[in-house]
Amino acid sequence: MKGRRRFDERAREIPYERAYKNTYMYWYNKVKKCRDLDLPPYKMDKIETAFTTFSKESVKRKKAIGRDRDRASKYETWLLVQRDAIDDLLGKLKI
């Protein structure tokens, strides 16, 4: 547990880590609210699939950053676009 705590403390200082956490929580909160709405299964499937896809792609992109500042900047931009993606999906599903 101490290792995780140390990582979290260091990650707070890294801009792309903060952006990742904020965007992940943005998605998570939207998905959680949808789960609480008792939506039809086909709508929840689309939302859950989009969340899983976002999560996997985000981790993949974050791992690829390394020490490349240009990649970090592109990753942060991609994360901002992903906030719009969940909002657009919910809008199309009329939620």
N, C-alpha and C positions, 0 to 999 in steps of 0.2 A: 504493500500500500504506500510506503514511503516513496518508492520509485515513481509511482504514478503522481503523487503529490508534487514531487520535484519537477517532473515533466510539465504538469499543469502550470506551475509557477513560471517556468521558463517560457512556455508556449504563450503566456499572456503578453510577453514582450515581443513576440513575432507577429507582425501585421497579418500575414496570410493565415496564421493559425487562429487569430481572433476572428478574422473574416469567415473562416471555415466554421468555427463554432457558432457564430451568430447566424449564418445562413442555414446550417444544419438545424438549429433550434427553431428558426423561422419555419422551415419545412415541417419539422416534427410537430410544432404547435398547430399548424394548419391541418395536418393529417389526424392528429389527436381529436381536434374539434369535429372532423368529419366522422371519425369512429363513433363519437358520442351522439351524432345525429341519426344513427340507424338508417343509413342510406341504402338504396338497393345494391345488391351484390355486384352488379356490373359496374356501377360507379366506383364502389370501394376498390374493386380489382384494378381499375385504371389508376386510381390515386395511389394505392399501395405499390403497384408496379413502377409508377413514376418515381416514388420515394426511394425504392430499392435501386433503381437505375441511377438516380441522382447520387445516392450514397456511395455506390460502387465506383462511379466515374469520378467523384470528388476525391475519394481516397487514392485512386490511381493517379490522378493529376497531381495531388499533393505529394505523393511519393516521388514523382518525376522532377520535382523542383530542385532538390539538392541545394546547391549554393548559387543557382542561376537566378539573379534578381529579375531578369526579363521574364522568365517563366513564372516567378512569383507574382509579378504584376499582372500577367495575362491570366493567371489563376484567380486572382482577386476580381478581375473584370468578369471572368466566367461565372464566379459565384454570384455577382450582382445580377447577371442575366438569369440565373437560376431562380432567383426570387420572383422574377416576372413570370418564369415558366410555370411555377405552381399556381400563381394567381390566374394566369391565362387558362390553365387546365380547369381550375375550379369554376371560372367564368363560363367556359364551354360546357361544363357539366351542369351549369345553373345552380351552383351551391353558394 
